[in-house]
Amino acid sequence: MRVTLGDVVCEYEMNKTDSADTVLFLHGWGGDLRSFAGAYSAVCDWGVSCVRLAFPKTVPPDWGIYDYATLVEKFTESLGITDPIIVGHSFGGRIALILAAQGKCKKLVLTAAAGMKPKFSLKRAVRIAAYRRKKKRGKPLDGAGSLDYNNLEPEMRGVFVRIVNTHLDGLLPYIGCKTLLYWGRRDRDTPLYMAKRLKRGIADSELIVADGGHFAYAESGYGFASALKSFIME
């Protein structure tokens, strides 16, 4: 299914039931409607309404993470969904954090959520300095950024950089809903220290550490579905 929201068109999949709750799945950067396939099917089997949104591959070049959050808010409004249970992975977790801080979800599930300011890394600092020198001297920048950055069309690279450089640590005290954190102990993209920071910053939160990496929700199979069911149904 498709829906037009302002200047962008989004695809989505929805399973509507008579349940009072709706679970909204928000995938990570580069994901699509296949993301959260196992968890989505499980929620459907439990008789709970659920919907997963595929973010558009291109958006206006001046967008940042808060524009994506507004997009999701418009999306839920278009479907008549209020106070969903939001499940966000990585990039989707950034958006989920914003919406939760604004009081726009009933419960929150974050798995490998991005948005926390990373610890200082000498290797990362050297890489950034080299990139800036190249840019200042007008040298080609291809290959200078991350894999996600280099896989993007040029017009989307500014959007990506703007999102990555927006840190959401300051929102944590404003999140009042019950929150489940599901993290892989071997996650290198959003390391476990970020989950622990979220746990400290969100008052009503629980952290489950699984044996996996950045996609622990998929790697753990039944483990994530089991944790999700307990959290949703309680």
Secondary structure per residue as TSV (DSSP state, phi and psi in degrees):
chain	resnum	aa	ss	phi	psi
A	1	M	-	360.0	154.0
A	2	R	E	-130.0	151.4
A	3	V	E	-141.9	139.0
A	4	T	E	-99.0	124.4
A	5	L	E	-125.2	100.6
A	6	G	T	65.2	-118.1
A	7	D	T	-96.4	4.2
A	8	V	E	-126.9	154.4
A	9	V	E	-113.9	130.2
A	10	C	E	-119.7	145.7
A	11	E	E	-100.2	149.6
A	12	Y	E	-153.7	164.2
A	13	E	E	-130.8	137.5
A	14	M	E	-139.8	139.9
A	15	N	E	-121.4	106.1
A	16	K	-	-96.7	129.8
A	17	T	-	-128.4	-172.0
A	18	D	S	-87.8	4.2
A	19	S	-	-67.5	154.3
A	20	A	S	-76.0	-22.4
A	21	D	-	-103.9	153.5
A	22	T	E	-129.3	129.7
A	23	V	E	-97.6	124.5
A	24	L	E	-108.8	120.4
A	25	F	E	-98.6	128.1
A	26	L	E	-120.3	114.4
A	27	H	-	-80.4	171.1
A	28	G	-	-80.6	173.9
A	29	W	T	-60.9	129.3
A	30	G	T	87.3	-3.1
A	31	G	-	-78.6	-178.0
A	32	D	-	-156.9	-162.8
A	33	L	T	-65.9	-14.8
A	34	R	T	-81.2	-15.2
A	35	S	T	-63.5	146.5
A	36	F	T	61.2	26.4
A	37	A	H	-55.2	-48.6
A	38	G	H	-65.5	-45.3
A	39	A	H	-66.3	-39.2
A	40	Y	H	-62.8	-45.4
A	41	S	H	-62.8	-38.5
A	42	A	H	-63.8	-44.4
A	43	V	H	-62.5	-39.5
A	44	C	H	-59.9	-41.7
A	45	D	H	-65.1	-27.6
A	46	W	T	-80.5	-4.8
A	47	G	T	82.0	16.1
A	48	V	-	-98.6	137.2
A	49	S	E	-61.1	139.7
A	50	C	E	-149.2	154.1
A	51	V	E	-147.8	140.4
A	52	R	E	-126.6	134.1
A	53	L	E	-107.0	136.0
A	54	A	E	-101.0	116.6
A	55	F	-	-67.6	144.1
A	56	P	-	-64.0	147.7
A	57	K	S	-74.2	-24.8
A	58	T	-	-131.6	142.4
A	59	V	-	-137.2	170.1
A	60	P	-	-52.6	139.3
A	61	P	T	-65.2	-13.7
A	62	D	T	-95.4	8.0
A	63	W	-	-71.5	153.4
A	64	G	-	-134.9	-170.8
A	65	I	H	-65.1	-32.6
A	66	Y	H	-70.4	-25.9
A	67	D	H	-69.4	-37.8
A	68	Y	H	-64.7	-38.4
A	69	A	H	-63.6	-39.9
A	70	T	H	-64.1	-38.1
A	71	L	H	-59.7	-45.4
A	72	V	H	-65.8	-38.7
A	73	E	H	-61.9	-43.4
A	74	K	H	-64.4	-36.6
A	75	F	H	-62.5	-48.9
A	76	T	H	-64.6	-38.1
A	77	E	H	-63.0	-39.0
A	78	S	H	-65.2	-25.5
A	79	L	T	-98.9	2.1
A	80	G	T	71.6	26.7
A	81	I	-	-95.3	127.4
A	82	T	-	-122.5	140.8
A	83	D	S	49.5	59.1
A	84	P	-	-72.3	163.9
A	85	I	E	-87.8	113.7
A	86	I	E	-98.5	130.9
A	87	V	E	-115.3	115.2
A	88	G	E	-124.1	133.7
A	89	H	E	-111.4	129.5
A	90	S	T	52.9	-111.7
A	91	F	H	-57.2	-41.7
A	92	G	H	-61.9	-28.9
A	93	G	H	-67.8	-33.8
A	94	R	H	-57.6	-48.7
A	95	I	H	-64.8	-42.0
A	96	A	H	-60.6	-39.7
A	97	L	H	-60.5	-44.2
A	98	I	H	-63.1	-48.3
A	99	L	H	-64.6	-38.1
A	100	A	H	-66.3	-40.6
A	101	A	H	-65.3	-25.0
A	102	Q	T	-89.0	2.9
A	103	G	T	73.0	31.3
A	104	K	-	-110.0	26.0
A	105	C	-	-148.6	155.4
A	106	K	S	-81.1	-45.3
A	107	K	E	-140.4	162.1
A	108	L	E	-132.7	132.6
A	109	V	E	-123.2	121.4
A	110	L	E	-117.7	125.4
A	111	T	E	-126.1	117.7
A	112	A	S	51.9	41.5
A	113	A	-	-68.6	134.8
A	114	A	-	-88.8	173.0
A	115	G	-	121.3	-17.5
A	116	M	S	-82.7	142.7
A	117	K	-	-66.4	125.9
A	118	P	-	-71.5	154.6
A	119	K	-	-65.9	157.7
A	120	F	-	-62.8	134.0
A	121	S	-	-132.5	121.6
A	122	L	H	-60.9	-40.7
A	123	K	H	-61.5	-43.2
A	124	R	H	-67.7	-39.8
A	125	A	H	-62.8	-40.8
A	126	V	H	-65.3	-41.0
A	127	R	H	-64.1	-42.0
A	128	I	H	-66.0	-41.9
A	129	A	H	-62.0	-41.5
A	130	A	H	-64.4	-40.3
A	131	Y	H	-61.9	-44.5
A	132	R	H	-65.8	-36.4
A	133	R	H	-64.4	-43.0
A	134	K	H	-61.1	-45.3
A	135	K	H	-63.3	-42.5
A	136	K	H	-64.1	-35.7
A	137	R	T	-87.5	-0.3
A	138	G	T	73.7	22.2
A	139	K	-	-83.5	157.0
A	140	P	-	-57.9	137.6
A	141	L	-	-103.2	-1.1
A	142	D	T	-57.6	131.0
A	143	G	T	85.8	-3.7
A	144	A	S	-82.7	-22.0
A	145	G	S	-101.0	-168.1
A	146	S	-	-72.1	170.3
A	147	L	H	-61.8	-43.6
A	148	D	H	-59.6	-42.9
A	149	Y	H	-62.3	-47.7
A	150	N	H	-71.7	-20.3
A	151	N	T	-82.2	-8.2
A	152	L	S	-84.4	153.8
A	153	E	-	-67.5	147.8
A	154	P	H	-51.0	-38.0
A	155	E	H	-70.8	-15.0
A	156	M	H	-98.5	-7.8
A	157	R	H	-68.3	-36.4
A	158	G	H	-64.6	-37.7
A	159	V	H	-62.5	-45.6
A	160	F	H	-62.5	-46.4
A	161	V	H	-62.4	-40.4
A	162	R	H	-62.6	-40.6
A	163	I	H	-67.0	-48.5
A	164	V	H	-62.2	-33.8
A	165	N	T	-87.7	3.8
A	166	T	-	-98.4	111.5
A	167	H	-	-97.9	138.7
A	168	L	-	-112.0	15.4
A	169	D	G	-54.0	-37.1
A	170	G	G	-67.7	-11.8
A	171	L	G	-83.5	-19.4
A	172	L	G	-56.2	-41.9
A	173	P	G	-64.0	-16.5
A	174	Y	G	-92.5	-1.9
A	175	I	-	-88.5	109.4
A	176	G	-	-103.4	-7.6
A	177	C	S	-84.0	159.7
A	178	K	E	-65.2	134.0
A	179	T	E	-131.3	134.8
A	180	L	E	-110.6	128.2
A	181	L	E	-109.1	122.6
A	182	Y	E	-122.4	114.5
A	183	W	E	-132.9	147.2
A	184	G	E	-88.6	131.9
A	185	R	T	-66.5	-20.0
A	186	R	T	-104.8	19.5
A	187	D	-	-68.9	120.8
A	188	R	S	-100.2	-20.0
A	189	D	S	-79.9	-44.3
A	190	T	S	-127.5	83.5
A	191	P	-	-57.8	162.4
A	192	L	H	-59.1	-27.2
A	193	Y	H	-62.5	-27.3
A	194	M	H	-68.8	-39.0
A	195	A	H	-63.2	-41.1
A	196	K	H	-66.6	-34.3
A	197	R	H	-66.7	-40.7
A	198	L	H	-62.9	-40.9
A	199	K	H	-61.5	-41.8
A	200	R	H	-69.7	-34.8
A	201	G	H	-84.9	-25.7
A	202	I	S	-100.7	116.2
A	203	A	S	-56.6	-51.6
A	204	D	S	-102.7	72.7
A	205	S	E	-133.6	153.5
A	206	E	E	-130.6	137.1
A	207	L	E	-113.1	127.0
A	208	I	E	-114.4	123.2
A	209	V	E	-102.9	120.0
A	210	A	E	-106.0	164.4
A	211	D	S	-86.5	91.2
A	212	G	-	-173.9	-174.1
A	213	G	S	-109.2	-138.6
A	214	H	T	-67.8	-22.0
A	215	F	T	-111.9	42.3
A	216	A	H	-58.1	-31.4
A	217	Y	H	-61.7	-31.7
A	218	A	H	-89.4	-36.3
A	219	E	H	-68.5	-31.6
A	220	S	T	-81.2	-11.1
A	221	G	T	58.7	-114.6
A	222	Y	H	-64.8	-24.2
A	223	G	H	-58.7	-46.9
A	224	F	H	-69.0	-43.0
A	225	A	H	-60.6	-39.7
A	226	S	H	-65.3	-45.1
A	227	A	H	-64.5	-39.6
A	228	L	H	-65.1	-41.5
A	229	K	H	-63.9	-45.1
A	230	S	H	-60.7	-40.6
A	231	F	H	-69.8	-41.5
A	232	I	H	-71.3	-42.5
A	233	M	H	-82.6	-15.1
A	234	E	-	-69.1	360.0
